[in-house]
Amino acid sequence: MALVRIPTPLRRLTMERDEVSSEAKTVSELIDDLDNQFPGMKNKVCEPNGSIRKFINIYINDEDIRFLEGPESTIKQDDTVSIIPAIAGG
């Protein structure tokens, strides 16, 4: 089971939990699983076409999935997945 770290802006969907768990084997499956557990999560993380929003960064352990296999990146038991919204400013 993987541990999923939830950022503050999405915690209202997880009843304020900062960590949840998932049995998903890929990031795509993880997003669907989180949406099943916490309705509305996929809409916050993904575009209407299903692609991950540009301002959402997802890491498996410390590896950005963009440098792995993107949404098809494999999640192993005991991995930590972090969902991190990009911060803009200037």
C-alpha positions in Angstrom: 0.0 0.0 0.0 1.4 3.4 -1.0 1.2 6.5 1.2 -0.2 9.6 -0.6 0.6 13.0 0.8 -2.3 15.5 0.2 -1.5 19.2 -0.1 -3.4 21.7 2.0 -5.6 23.0 -0.8 -7.0 19.5 -1.4 -7.5 18.4 2.2 -11.1 19.7 2.3 -11.8 16.7 0.0 -10.0 14.2 2.4 -11.7 15.4 5.5 -8.6 17.4 6.3 -6.3 14.3 6.3 -2.8 15.1 5.1 -2.0 11.5 4.2 -4.1 8.8 2.7 -3.3 5.3 1.3 -3.9 3.6 -2.0 -3.4 0.1 -3.5 -3.0 1.7 -7.0 -0.2 0.4 -9.2 0.2 3.5 -11.5 -0.4 7.2 -11.1 -3.4 7.0 -13.4 -4.9 4.3 -11.2 -4.0 6.4 -8.1 -5.9 9.4 -9.3 -9.0 7.3 -10.1 -8.7 5.6 -6.7 -8.4 8.9 -4.9 -11.5 10.1 -6.8 -13.4 7.0 -5.7 -12.4 7.6 -2.1 -12.7 11.4 -2.2 -15.2 12.5 -4.9 -14.0 15.6 -6.7 -10.3 14.9 -6.4 -9.8 14.0 -10.1 -11.4 17.3 -11.1 -8.8 19.2 -9.0 -5.8 17.2 -10.2 -6.7 16.6 -13.9 -7.9 18.5 -16.9 -11.3 17.6 -18.4 -9.4 15.4 -21.0 -7.9 13.4 -18.1 -4.3 14.8 -18.4 -2.7 16.0 -15.2 -3.0 19.8 -14.8 0.2 21.7 -15.6 0.3 23.3 -12.1 0.1 19.9 -10.3 3.4 18.1 -9.7 3.3 14.5 -8.6 6.3 12.7 -7.1 6.9 9.0 -6.4 9.3 9.1 -3.5 11.5 12.0 -4.6 11.1 11.4 -8.4 9.0 13.7 -10.5 6.7 11.5 -12.6 7.5 13.8 -15.6 11.0 12.2 -15.6 9.6 8.7 -15.2 6.7 7.4 -17.2 4.2 10.2 -16.5 0.7 9.0 -15.5 1.8 5.4 -16.2 4.6 5.6 -13.7 4.6 2.5 -11.5 3.8 2.8 -7.8 5.2 0.0 -5.6 4.1 -1.0 -2.1 5.6 1.3 0.5 6.2 4.1 -2.0 5.3 7.7 -1.0 3.4 9.7 -3.5 3.3 13.5 -3.1 0.8 15.7 -4.9 2.3 19.2 -5.0 0.6 22.2 -6.5 3.0 24.6 -8.1 3.4 28.0 -6.4 3.5 31.1 -8.5 4.5 34.5 -7.5 6.7 37.4 -8.4 
